[in-house]
């Protein structure tokens, strides 16, 4: 299996979001969800957005530093 940055996606209560994505990014998210599922039911692109954003924010050193330095 590919080494992906995201682990399993929690089956949380669904929320509604509205966002426009470029077609190429949507295809990438669709492929990512398929790979993440390891042959099971693919994860929908909308369910990937929150964990990806959380991961991005939690690993952004500049953001963490700025947050610590915030008065």
Secondary structure, DSSP 8 states (H G I E B T S, - for coil): ----S-----------------HHHHHHHHHHHHHHTTTSS---HHHHHHHHHHHHHHT-HHHHHHHHH--
